[in-house]
């Protein structure tokens, strides 16, 4: 790939984030707990607030992948509580134009590096069971299924599989 850059989003990036998030919800509606119809209604202040370090979860790592300056991927690492030893991955998405070229792996590796630097034991996520490419990616990185299947959304017939990656060797 030409010039690929993975970086942390900041509140000045709200318009890029909004555009990319809405595009991800349109492109892959069966991959997220939320929907385009829901999030397109958010006022711009909501998008700014999500990226404002003073408002968002204190332990969040919102990442964007850019190819030649164009946003092509998104992923959020999140630690819900400072006492929690598990990070969570949300909003993982890569543009269909570049899928299969390693962008998703790079985003995941950045979150894994962040989680290790935070001294965490695990990273967890949930993946739609019909999204075999994503399931395969997570398994090749070392994520393993854990827990029971759940529903993607309350009224969805699609299932999600919780998965977890063990980061350190001294935990069960």
C-alpha positions as YAML, in Angstrom:
chain: A
units: angstrom
residues:
- id: 1
  name: UNK
  ca: [0.00, 0.00, 0.00]
- id: 2
  name: UNK
  ca: [1.11, 3.52, -0.65]
- id: 3
  name: UNK
  ca: [0.99, 5.79, 2.38]
- id: 4
  name: UNK
  ca: [-1.00, 4.06, 5.13]
- id: 5
  name: UNK
  ca: [-1.33, 5.81, 8.47]
- id: 6
  name: UNK
  ca: [-3.06, 4.67, 11.67]
- id: 7
  name: UNK
  ca: [-3.70, 7.46, 14.15]
- id: 8
  name: UNK
  ca: [-5.79, 8.40, 17.16]
- id: 9
  name: UNK
  ca: [-8.84, 10.54, 16.41]
- id: 10
  name: UNK
  ca: [-9.23, 13.81, 18.27]
- id: 11
  name: UNK
  ca: [-12.23, 16.11, 18.58]
- id: 12
  name: UNK
  ca: [-11.11, 18.20, 15.61]
- id: 13
  name: UNK
  ca: [-11.60, 15.04, 13.51]
- id: 14
  name: UNK
  ca: [-15.33, 14.85, 14.31]
- id: 15
  name: UNK
  ca: [-16.49, 15.41, 10.71]
- id: 16
  name: UNK
  ca: [-14.17, 12.70, 9.38]
- id: 17
  name: UNK
  ca: [-15.29, 10.36, 12.15]
- id: 18
  name: UNK
  ca: [-18.97, 11.09, 11.47]
- id: 19
  name: UNK
  ca: [-18.56, 10.46, 7.75]
- id: 20
  name: UNK
  ca: [-16.61, 7.23, 8.28]
- id: 21
  name: UNK
  ca: [-18.92, 5.89, 10.99]
- id: 22
  name: UNK
  ca: [-22.05, 6.54, 8.91]
- id: 23
  name: UNK
  ca: [-20.37, 4.98, 5.86]
- id: 24
  name: UNK
  ca: [-19.48, 1.90, 7.93]
- id: 25
  name: UNK
  ca: [-23.09, 1.56, 9.12]
- id: 26
  name: UNK
  ca: [-24.36, 1.81, 5.53]
- id: 27
  name: UNK
  ca: [-21.73, -0.52, 4.08]
- id: 28
  name: UNK
  ca: [-21.93, -3.20, 6.76]
- id: 29
  name: UNK
  ca: [-25.30, -2.88, 8.53]
- id: 30
  name: UNK
  ca: [-25.11, -6.45, 9.84]
- id: 31
  name: UNK
  ca: [-21.84, -5.81, 11.67]
- id: 32
  name: UNK
  ca: [-22.88, -3.29, 14.32]
- id: 33
  name: UNK
  ca: [-25.21, -3.07, 17.27]
- id: 34
  name: UNK
  ca: [-26.28, 0.38, 16.10]
- id: 35
  name: UNK
  ca: [-27.75, 1.39, 12.73]
- id: 36
  name: UNK
  ca: [-27.31, 4.11, 10.15]
- id: 37
  name: UNK
  ca: [-30.94, 5.17, 10.67]
- id: 38
  name: UNK
  ca: [-30.23, 5.75, 14.35]
- id: 39
  name: UNK
  ca: [-26.86, 7.50, 14.14]
- id: 40
  name: UNK
  ca: [-27.55, 9.70, 11.10]
- id: 41
  name: UNK
  ca: [-29.96, 11.62, 13.33]
- id: 42
  name: UNK
  ca: [-27.22, 12.61, 15.79]
- id: 43
  name: UNK
  ca: [-26.48, 16.35, 15.85]
- id: 44
  name: UNK
  ca: [-22.90, 17.40, 15.11]
- id: 45
  name: UNK
  ca: [-22.41, 18.09, 18.82]
- id: 46
  name: UNK
  ca: [-22.79, 14.37, 19.51]
- id: 47
  name: UNK
  ca: [-19.97, 13.53, 17.10]
- id: 48
  name: UNK
  ca: [-17.71, 16.17, 18.65]
- id: 49
  name: UNK
  ca: [-18.60, 14.93, 22.13]
- id: 50
  name: UNK
  ca: [-17.68, 11.33, 21.27]
- id: 51
  name: UNK
  ca: [-14.14, 12.44, 20.46]
- id: 52
  name: UNK
  ca: [-13.73, 15.05, 23.18]
- id: 53
  name: UNK
  ca: [-11.36, 13.59, 25.81]
- id: 54
  name: UNK
  ca: [-13.28, 15.45, 28.51]
- id: 55
  name: UNK
  ca: [-16.58, 13.74, 27.56]
- id: 56
  name: UNK
  ca: [-15.72, 10.31, 26.18]
- id: 57
  name: UNK
  ca: [-14.69, 7.38, 28.28]
- id: 58
  name: UNK
  ca: [-11.38, 8.26, 29.83]
- id: 59
  name: UNK
  ca: [-9.78, 5.07, 28.64]
- id: 60
  name: UNK
  ca: [-10.66, 5.04, 24.96]
- id: 61
  name: UNK
  ca: [-8.48, 4.65, 21.90]
- id: 62
  name: UNK
  ca: [-10.45, 5.77, 18.80]
- id: 63
  name: UNK
  ca: [-8.35, 4.91, 15.76]
- id: 64
  name: UNK
  ca: [-8.62, 5.78, 12.10]
- id: 65
  name: UNK
  ca: [-6.76, 4.27, 9.17]
- id: 66
  name: UNK
  ca: [-5.92, 6.61, 6.30]
- id: 67
  name: UNK
  ca: [-4.55, 5.70, 2.89]
- id: 68
  name: UNK
  ca: [-2.98, 8.63, 1.08]
- id: 69
  name: UNK
  ca: [-4.93, 10.96, 3.38]
- id: 70
  name: UNK
  ca: [-8.32, 9.26, 2.78]
- id: 71
  name: UNK
  ca: [-10.09, 7.62, 5.74]
- id: 72
  name: UNK
  ca: [-10.50, 3.88, 5.06]
- id: 73
  name: UNK
  ca: [-10.86, 2.23, 8.46]
- id: 74
  name: UNK
  ca: [-12.04, 2.70, 12.00]
- id: 75
  name: UNK
  ca: [-11.72, 0.91, 15.34]
- id: 76
  name: UNK
  ca: [-12.25, 1.84, 18.99]
- id: 77
  name: UNK
  ca: [-10.42, 0.31, 21.91]
- id: 78
  name: UNK
  ca: [-12.25, 0.95, 25.16]
- id: 79
  name: UNK
  ca: [-11.60, 0.25, 28.80]
- id: 80
  name: UNK
  ca: [-14.88, 0.62, 30.68]
- id: 81
  name: UNK
  ca: [-13.33, 1.09, 34.10]
- id: 82
  name: UNK
  ca: [-9.77, 1.64, 35.33]
- id: 83
  name: UNK
  ca: [-10.14, -1.43, 37.56]
- id: 84
  name: UNK
  ca: [-11.20, -3.60, 34.60]
- id: 85
  name: UNK
  ca: [-8.44, -5.73, 33.12]
- id: 86
  name: UNK
  ca: [-10.23, -6.20, 29.78]
- id: 87
  name: UNK
  ca: [-10.30, -3.79, 26.86]
- id: 88
  name: UNK
  ca: [-13.16, -3.97, 24.36]
- id: 89
  name: UNK
  ca: [-13.15, -3.38, 20.63]
- id: 90
  name: UNK
  ca: [-16.02, -1.50, 19.01]
- id: 91
  name: UNK
  ca: [-16.80, 0.05, 15.63]
- id: 92
  name: UNK
  ca: [-14.23, -2.10, 13.79]
- id: 93
  name: UNK
  ca: [-14.62, -1.47, 10.06]
- id: 94
  name: UNK
  ca: [-12.47, -1.33, 6.93]
- id: 95
  name: UNK
  ca: [-13.59, 0.02, 3.56]
- id: 96
  name: UNK
  ca: [-14.51, -2.68, 1.06]
- id: 97
  name: UNK
  ca: [-12.01, -1.11, -1.36]
- id: 98
  name: UNK
  ca: [-9.08, -2.24, 0.81]
- id: 99
  name: UNK
  ca: [-10.39, -5.28, 2.69]
- id: 100
  name: UNK
  ca: [-8.03, -8.20, 2.72]
- id: 101
  name: UNK
  ca: [-4.96, -5.95, 2.47]
- id: 102
  name: UNK
  ca: [-4.01, -5.93, 6.15]
- id: 103
  name: UNK
  ca: [-5.68, -2.70, 7.31]
- id: 104
  name: UNK
  ca: [-7.89, -4.48, 9.85]
- id: 105
  name: UNK
  ca: [-4.89, -6.34, 11.24]
- id: 106
  name: UNK
  ca: [-2.97, -3.05, 11.62]
- id: 107
  name: UNK
  ca: [-5.88, -1.43, 13.47]
- id: 108
  name: UNK
  ca: [-6.17, -4.45, 15.78]
- id: 109
  name: UNK
  ca: [-2.43, -4.51, 16.41]
- id: 110
  name: UNK
  ca: [-2.53, -0.86, 17.49]
- id: 111
  name: UNK
  ca: [-5.31, -1.63, 19.97]
- id: 112
  name: UNK
  ca: [-3.44, -4.69, 21.23]
- id: 113
  name: UNK
  ca: [-0.30, -2.58, 21.72]
- id: 114
  name: UNK
  ca: [-2.32, 0.07, 23.60]
- id: 115
  name: UNK
  ca: [-3.98, -2.58, 25.81]
- id: 116
  name: UNK
  ca: [-0.63, -4.19, 26.64]
- id: 117
  name: UNK
  ca: [0.84, -0.79, 27.50]
- id: 118
  name: UNK
  ca: [-2.12, -0.27, 29.86]
- id: 119
  name: UNK
  ca: [-1.23, -3.56, 31.59]
- id: 120
  name: UNK
  ca: [-4.49, -5.27, 30.63]
- id: 121
  name: UNK
  ca: [-5.04, -9.02, 30.60]
- id: 122
  name: UNK
  ca: [-7.60, -9.41, 27.79]
- id: 123
  name: UNK
  ca: [-9.26, -7.79, 24.81]
- id: 124
  name: UNK
  ca: [-12.82, -8.77, 23.99]
- id: 125
  name: UNK
  ca: [-15.16, -8.15, 21.08]
- id: 126
  name: UNK
  ca: [-18.31, -9.54, 19.53]
- id: 127
  name: UNK
  ca: [-18.47, -10.50, 15.85]
- id: 128
  name: UNK
  ca: [-21.47, -11.33, 13.71]
- id: 129
  name: UNK
  ca: [-21.28, -15.08, 13.07]
- id: 130
  name: UNK
  ca: [-22.06, -14.65, 9.36]
- id: 131
  name: UNK
  ca: [-19.08, -12.32, 8.85]
- id: 132
  name: UNK
  ca: [-16.59, -15.08, 8.12]
- id: 133
  name: UNK
  ca: [-13.82, -12.72, 7.00]
- id: 134
  name: UNK
  ca: [-13.90, -10.89, 10.34]
- id: 135
  name: UNK
  ca: [-14.14, -14.15, 12.31]
- id: 136
  name: UNK
  ca: [-11.11, -15.46, 10.39]
- id: 137
  name: UNK
  ca: [-9.12, -12.27, 11.01]
- id: 138
  name: UNK
  ca: [-9.81, -12.36, 14.74]
- id: 139
  name: UNK
  ca: [-8.91, -16.05, 14.98]
- id: 140
  name: UNK
  ca: [-5.61, -15.57, 13.10]
- id: 141
  name: UNK
  ca: [-4.64, -12.87, 15.62]
- id: 142
  name: UNK
  ca: [-5.44, -15.22, 18.50]
- id: 143
  name: UNK
  ca: [-8.97, -14.33, 19.56]
- id: 144
  name: UNK
  ca: [-10.96, -17.31, 20.77]
- id: 145
  name: UNK
  ca: [-14.73, -17.72, 21.09]
- id: 146
  name: UNK
  ca: [-15.93, -17.25, 24.65]
- id: 147
  name: UNK
  ca: [-19.42, -17.19, 26.04]
- id: 148
  name: UNK
  ca: [-22.79, -17.79, 24.47]
- id: 149
  name: UNK
  ca: [-24.05, -16.37, 21.21]
- id: 150
  name: UNK
  ca: [-26.11, -13.22, 21.50]
- id: 151
  name: UNK
  ca: [-28.29, -11.19, 19.18]
- id: 152
  name: UNK
  ca: [-26.76, -8.43, 17.09]
- id: 153
  name: UNK
  ca: [-29.59, -6.07, 18.01]
- id: 154
  name: UNK
  ca: [-32.75, -6.58, 20.02]
- id: 155
  name: UNK
  ca: [-34.91, -7.28, 16.96]
- id: 156
  name: UNK
  ca: [-32.19, -8.92, 14.84]
- id: 157
  name: UNK
  ca: [-32.13, -12.57, 13.80]
- id: 158
  name: UNK
  ca: [-28.34, -12.37, 13.42]
- id: 159
  name: UNK
  ca: [-26.08, -13.79, 16.11]
- id: 160
  name: UNK
  ca: [-22.85, -12.41, 17.51]
- id: 161
  name: UNK
  ca: [-20.07, -14.50, 18.98]
- id: 162
  name: UNK
  ca: [-18.13, -13.01, 21.89]
- id: 163
  name: UNK
  ca: [-14.37, -13.50, 21.42]
- id: 164
  name: UNK
  ca: [-11.43, -12.81, 23.67]
- id: 165
  name: UNK
  ca: [-7.69, -12.41, 23.25]
- id: 166
  name: UNK
  ca: [-5.44, -13.25, 26.19]
- id: 167
  name: UNK
  ca: [-2.65, -10.66, 26.42]
- id: 168
  name: UNK
  ca: [-0.48, -11.95, 29.25]
- id: 169
  name: UNK
  ca: [0.64, -15.41, 30.19]
- id: 170
  name: UNK
  ca: [0.05, -15.16, 33.93]
- id: 171
  name: UNK
  ca: [-3.80, -15.10, 33.77]
- id: 172
  name: UNK
  ca: [-6.16, -18.04, 33.56]
...
